Amino acid sequence: MLSTDPLQKRQQFAGLFLALGLLTEALCLIWSTPIAFVIFVALGGSFMFIGIAIYLYSLVSILPPPPAS
């Protein structure tokens, strides 16, 4: 279930990419062909990198709360 908070939305999106990357890498471990390694590195690694990058960007791009008056 997606949240309405922008930070949690970005973190859930990043988690989705990380889960896709882990799933891709787990499926590639079943195969024993040379193309499995290419998919493991290219597709699984790309999903993992995108997920980590989105997560780190979501932590850095948080706006500070407005000062209370």
Helices and strands as residue ranges (DSSP letters): H 6-30, H 34-39, I 40-44, H 45-60
